[in-house]
Amino acid sequence: MLPNTDLVTLNGYINQQERKFPKAMGNLSGLLRSVGLAARIVNRELNKAGLADILGDWGTTNVQGETVKKMDIFANSHFIAAFKRGRRCCGIVSEEDEEWIMTDEEGAQYLVCMDSLDGSSNIDVNVGVGTIFSIYRRLSADHPVSKLDFLQKGAEQVAAGYVIYGTSTMLVYTAGSGVNGFTLDPSIGEFCLSHPDMKIPENGSILSVNMGYAKTFPQGIKDYIDYCLAEDKSTKRPYSVRYIGSMVADIHRTLLKGGVFMYPSSADAPNGKLRLLYECNPLSFIMEQAGGIASNGKQRILEITPTDLHDRTPIYMGSKNMMDKLLALYKGW
């Protein structure tokens, strides 16, 4: 068998896009390369889980009040270091840090928001986890970077994506002209194009939600869950309920197979639990570019104006037809 010579690596793909859209890409390509580098380092360490001393808690809580895992610290430090070495961004917001981080590149034009290790509570039981990232242009080069530069609507993102560390490691991203997925080939240490022009099916049969909180959800969401679980052969109901507890893993499955992912408000989290800047916005950008819908139940996620770096929001996203039904039943409860 002849070797496959059609292999397109992440770097090669980025170079192709730069030649097509040089003004649109600019230094953005360097940031995406930094993501790829840090992701390979995190993947290498995750593959040693159980052999190296990287499992378990770090012994502190983050700004969200959540227990910090050892791999949270490892991933956060390596992604920050990769972005700083890449010299393409002037500021970083991370889930693990209360304040935004200034780099040494004050003149750079890009900002990064990230959850460096989403779903880290699953590491100890060998369940898929991920990295989420979002890239914005700073508001103006005429003034020093400030917190206000980060408080932009998700519609202003210039690129966003995620890395999922699972049975294989994939990097999925959009720069506003479709969604492409790259799978890490460990034999050559490169992300290679494996899922070009990803599209979410318009219909699906999977509902992804933590049913443990169902009694405290808004009434419209309870109605939608009842609809999904009712038996109706003509619409292939009841739907399956699948919930991993790692947003990246749940969204990745939803993107590939179709369905709806929900994290509503509840009695314990009246404003929702997931963070707007570095979880909801980037994954909503991906979802919309793949042909899906993302909403907080009342408005498009990408049109929400953040007021703080760690704002939370309810979120519902997925296949167009399933989301249309959800929003019709929700009615702004």
Secondary structure, DSSP 8 states (H G I E B T S, - for coil): --------BHHHHHHHHHHH-HHHHTTHHHHHHHHHHHHHHHHHHHTTBTTBTT-SEEEEE-TTS-EEEHHHHHHHHHHHHHHHHHT-EEEEEETT-SS-EE-S-TT--EEEEEEEEETGGGGGGT--EEEEEEEEE-S-TTS---HHHH---GGG-SEEEEEEESSSEEEEEESSS-EEEEEEETTTTEEEEEE-S----SS--EEE--GGGGGGS-HHHHHHHHHHHS-BGGGTBS-EE---S-HHHHHHHHHHH--EEEE---SS-TT-SEEIIIIIHHHHHHHHHTT-EEE-SSSBGGG---SSTT-EE-EEEE-HHHHHHHHHHHTT-
